[in-house]
Amino acid sequence: MSSPAPEPVDLLIEAGWVVPVEPRGAVLADHAVAVSGGRIVALAPSRDARSAFAPKESVSLPRHVLIPGLVNLHTHAAMALLRGHGDDRALADWLHHYIWPAEAALVDAEFVRVGTTLAAAEMLLGGITTCADMYFFPESAARAFRDAGMRAALGLIAVEFPTRYAADPEAYIAKGLATRDALRGEPRLSFCMAPHAPYTVGDRTFERLAILAEELDLPVHVHLHETADEVAKGEAEHGVRPIERLRRLGLVSPRLIAVHAVHLTDAEVELLAECGCSVAHCPSSNLKLASGFARVAAMLARGVNVGLGTDGAASNNRLDVLTEMRTAALLAKAVSGRAEALPAAEALAAATLGGARALGLDRRIGSILPGKEADLCAVALDAPGLSPCFDVVSHLVYACGREDVTHVWVAGELVVSERQALRVPLGTLENRTFLWQNALLEQHSPDT
């Protein structure tokens, strides 16, 4: 009896190692991923895959590890144009005297388009295939992400104060919903309700967004308990700590993505766990703004879903989830006093499946499983600083950098090849970036 004919597929990627994330900690040596129609068809030993599939295109990466595309669970992408502006200042000073005045002077649809394109290029080159973005003019951001080939969960932002984008909470909500209606057919875009923070959003707006999130089946992406000062002032103004205020307003639910979540009591960690909430842990931003040390080990021990975020480039200053993995793992050990806290496999899961789960995308992305979309990242392990390699997952978290990312696919489409972003015109982008840099220098000074 003759053997069955090989199955036609679009793409076969063979790698020295595949780390599928599910099951946790698994490392598959000399394996291949078959892709067709943008989805993963199979994960099999390379020798078997060569005989089982007839690919239109084959990619051989014998010195690489293939992982799911990284998920940046919290960023303000367009703020890449404010990278380094107002550094080394406390959060309140940074916001009130540097960031908000600069935004008032400069931020419009074109600023967001250019800044988001810059951020998308940086993220893709570092293996980030999906981000949760929170900023003004989300339609401009959406088009920049789409053109770059990246997946994005767009935050429909709301605050109480006027900006160039909208005059009041009702206008923010209306414009956000219009953006969702216009772009909901884009396959790589999804949406979140994005009230900025308890100190910039009123009760009525929170209540409205809670209702809309339920009606539209959307996550709620909000800064929460970022600093001790925020918590203290919130309690003084409202009589309860911010997380309790949000609970009473109907926002503490499986939809909630609590960004930062640094200052939590045991009871508040338990509340997040009981309600099925997610946390976007942003360790580098927390360190740079001296916000504090999130109790990630305690959250994970209680079953809170944790993903990793970079925050914006103005408060990090890198959109680099590989760095966030390492920083998160090291901080968890120091804060908990346990070297075994947040082991490498757990950190990688937070950077991939944890973020996908928070966004409601875990059935589509976040791990390398048949049926999921082929969001994939290839990391080369051939640099001197990565030799020898006893544990691939350990290397990914503690030794690799974004410079080791060589290939990235989103929904099976190659968007980074040999460390080059294929859909972003970097030369033109650099010129436009300089124009906005000069505009900031000319139009805004914190001393004026």
N, C-alpha and C positions, 0 to 999 in steps of 0.2 A: 504494500500500500504506500502510495506516495505521500510525502508530508504536505500539510496544507500550505497554500501560497501565502507569502508574507502579507501582512495587513498594510495597506497604504496609509501613511501618516504624513503630516506636514514637516515635522521636525523630530530629530532624535539627538538628544544631548547626552553624550557619554562623559562621565566625570570620575576622577580618582576616588572621590567620596561624595555621597549624597546624604545630607542631614534633613530628613523630612519633617522634623519637629513633632509630628505624631507618628509613632509613639515617642514620648519624651525621652531624649537622650540617645535615640537610635542613630547609629552611623553605619551606612551601607557602603562598603568598599567596592570599587569597580562596578558601579551601577549606571543605568541610563534612564532617562525620562523621555517618554514618547508623547508628542503633542500633536493635536489635530483640532482645527477649528478654534484655536485659542485656549483649549482645555487640555488637561493632562489625561492621556489615555491609559498610560501604564507606567509603573516603576518596576524595573527588573534588572537582574544582572546583565552587564553589557554583552556578554557572550550570547545569552539567550535573546536579548533584544535585537541583536544584529540579524538573527535568523527569523525572528517573529515579525519584524516590521520592514517595510520598504519606504523609507523616508524621502521626501522631496529634497530635504536638506539635512546634512549630518554635521554635528559639531563635536569635536573630540577635545576634551580638557583633562588630560591625565594627571596634571599637577594641581588641579583645582578641587575645591569643595563647592558643591551646589546646594544652596539653601533657599527657602522661600524669600521672596522680596521683603525687605524690611518695611515696617509700618511706623511712621512718625505720628504718634497719637496727638500731638499738640504743637502747632506752629502758627506764626503770623508771617506767611511767606513773603509778602511784599516788603516787609521790614528788612529784607536783605539789603535794601537801599539805605538803611539806617545803621548798618553794621559799624560798630565802634563809636557811634554817636552817644556821648554822655556816659562813657564807661566809668566804672569804679565809684558808683554812687548808689545810695540806698534806693529801694523801689519807689517810695513816695517822691523823693527828690528827682529821681530819674524820669518818672512819669510827668510830674507837674512842670518841671523846668526844662526838660529836653524833648521827650518823646511827644507829648501832647501838643506843645507849641510847634514842633516841626511838622506834625501831621496836619495841624490847622493851616499851616502855611503852604504845604506842598501836595498833600494826598488827594489825588483825583483818579479818574479811571485809567489814565495813561501811566501814572506812577505805579498803580497796582499791576497793570499788565507787564510793565518792564521788570518791576521788582519780583513778581511771581515767576516770570520766565527765568530770571537769574537764580531764584531759589530752586525752581524745578530742575535746572541743569545741575546745580550743586547736589541736590538730593539724589537724582538718578545716578550721577557718577559715584556716589557713595552707597549704591545698592538699595536706596529707598524707592519703592515702587508705589507707595500709598502714603498720603498724609491727610491729617485732619486740620484744615485751615480755618482760622478765625480772623477776618479782617473786613474792612470796608470794600465796597464795590465788588462783591463776590462774583458778579457776572464777568467782569474783566479777568479776575483770577481764574475762573472756570475756563475761559477761552485760552489763557496761557497754559494751564495744565493740559488741556486737550491738545494744543498744538505741540507741546513737548512730548506727548505720548504717555503722560503719567496719570495714575489713578488718584482722585482726591475726593474727600468728604468735605464739602463746603459748608462752613458755618454761616448761618443767616444771622448776622450780628444784630444786637439790640443794646442800646444804652439810653440814658435819659437826656443827655446833652446833645446839642446840634453839632453836626460836622458838615463837611462839604458833601457827604453822601446822603444825609437825611436830617430833617429838622427836629423830629420828635419820635418817641417810641412807635407810634402808629405808622409813621412813614418808614422807619426801619423795617418793621414787620411786613408792611405792604410790599416794599421793594424786594425784600428777601423772598417772599412767596412768589412774586412775579419772576424772579430769577429761577426759582425751582421749577415753575411751570414752563418756562422757556427752554430749560435745559434738561428736564427730567428724562428725556429720551437718549441722552448721551451715555453710552454703556460704561464708561470709566468714571462717571461722576455720581456721587450720592450727596446727601445733605444732612445737616444737623441744625437744630435750633441752637443759637449761640448767644445767650445773654452774657455780657462780658464778665460781670462779677457782682457779688452782693452790694459792694460799695458804689456801683455805677448804675444799678438797675433797681427800680422800685417794685413794691409788692404787686401792684396791678399788672405791670408788664410781666413779671414772673408768672402770675396766675394765667395770663393769656397764653404765654408760651407753653406752659404745662398742658393746657387744653389742646393747643395746636399740635404739640408733639404726640399726644395720644391719638388725635384724629388722623394725623398724617403718618404715624408710625415712624417717628424720627428720634434719634438720640438727642440728648440735651448736653451741650458742651459748655462748661462754665468754670472760670477760675474760682477756687474755693479753698479757704483756710491756707492761703499762700504765706502770709506773715502773721506774727503774733500781734502786731499793731492792728492789722485788718480785723482779726478776731475780737480784740479788745474794744475797738471802736464800734464794730457791729453789735456787740453785746450791749454797750452803753446806749446805742441809739434805739435798738429794737427790743432790749430786755432779754434776749436769748442769743446764743452763739449762731453764727451764720448758717451752719448746717442744720440746726434745729429750725431756724426761720424757713429755710428751703423745704424742710420736711413738712412743716405746717402749710406751706403753699403748694404742696403736691408734687415737688420736683425730685424727691429722694425715692428713686425707683430703679428698676433695671435699665432704664433709659439714661440715667445720669452718668456722665463722664466728669468726674471731679478732678479738675486740673490742679496740680501741685499737691493739694491735700497734705501739707506739711505738718500743721499743728492740730493733731487729732488726739482726743482722749481715748482710753480703752473702750468706753461706751460708744464713742463715735465710730471707731473702727468696726465695732460689732454691728452698729447700725448699717454701715455701708455693706457689710457682709450679708446681714439678714435681708436687706432690700435688693440684693443682687446688683449693686452699683459697680462701676469701674473707676479706676484712678489712672490719670495720665501723669506718670512720674517723670519729672524733668530735672534730673540731678544736677547737671551743669549749670542751668539757669538758677536753681536754688542756691548753689554755691556762690555764683558770681554776684547775685544780689543779696547775699547773706540772709536768705529767707529762713534757713534752718535745714534740718535733716528729717526727711520723711521716714516714717516707720514702716518701711516696705516689708521687712521680714515679718512683722506683726500682722500686716494686712494679708500677706500671702498665707500665713499660718491659719488665719480665720476664714480664708476662702474668698477674699476680695480679688476680683480680676484686675490685674495691673498691666498696663502697657507703658511704653516709653515714648517720651516726647523731647524735642530739642528746645521748645519755645522758639521765639523769633531770633534772627541773627543779631538783633540789637541787644539781646540780653544773654547771649551764649558764648561766642559769636560764630559757632559752627552749626550747620544743619547736618549732623553726623551721628546717626543712630548707633554705629559701631562704637564710637566713643562713649555714647550714653550707656551702652551695655556694660562696658568695663567700669565706668564710674558708678553706675548703679550697684553692680556686684560688690565693688570694694566698699562703698558707703554702707551697704546693708550689713556687711561683716563688722565694720567699725561701730555702727550705731547699736547693733544687737549684742556685740561682744562675742559673736560666734563665727568662727572661720567658715563653718559649713553653711551659713546663711546665704541665700540667693546663689546657689551653685551655677556653673556656666550654662547647663542645659535649661535651667529656669530663666536665666537672663535672656537667652536666645528666644525662648518661648514668649517672654514678655515683649520682645522686640518684633515679633511676628504675629503669632496667633492671639496673644493677649490684646494687641491693638486692633486686630481684625474683629475679635469678639466684641470689644467695646463699641465698634462702629456698626455692629450687626452684619458684618461681612464674612464671618468665619465659615460660612458654608461655601463661600466663593474663593477665598484667599487665606493665607496665613500658614499653610502647611502644604507639603507636596503629596497630595493624594489624588488618585484617579477621580475625575469628575470636577475637580476644582480648576479654576482658571490658572493658566501657566504664568504666574508672576514669580520670576526666578532670578537669582543673583549668583554669579560665579565669582569666587574669591580665590586668587592664586596663592599657593603656599610655597612658592619657589624662591622667595627673598631670603637673604642670609639671616635676617632676624626671625624667620619662621622655621628654622631648622636647628635641631631635629624636631619632629612632630610625634609626640607620644599620644596626644589626645586632641583630635580635630576640633571638638566643641570647645575645649579649653582654649585652643589657639584662636578660634573665632572671637572669643570674648576678651581674652587677656593679652593677645599678641598682635592680631591683625588690625590693620587700619584701612581707611577708605581708599587709600592709594593701592591697595591690593585687589580692589574690585575691578574686574576686567570686562565682564559681559553682564547685561541686564535685559531681561525680557518682561514685558507687560502684556498679559493676555496672549502670550505666544509671540508677540512682536519684538524683535530685537531693537532696543532703543539705546543701548550702550554697547559698542563693540571695540575691543582693544583700547579701553579707557577713553573712548570718544563718544560724546553725546550725538546721536545721529540726527535728531530732529530739532536741535537748537542751533541757530546761526551765531556762534560765540563771538565772531569778530564784530558783527553788527551790534550784538548785545553789549559788548564792552564799550562801544562808543556811546550808546544810550545811557549806560550806567554812569559814565563820566559826566554827561549832561546833568543828570539828577544830583550827582555829587556837587557839582558847581552851583546848582540852584540852591541846595541846602546851605552851602557856605555863604552865598550872597544874600539869601532871604531870611535866614534864621540864626540868631546868636542868643544863647541863654542869658547873656548880659544885657540884652536890649529889651 
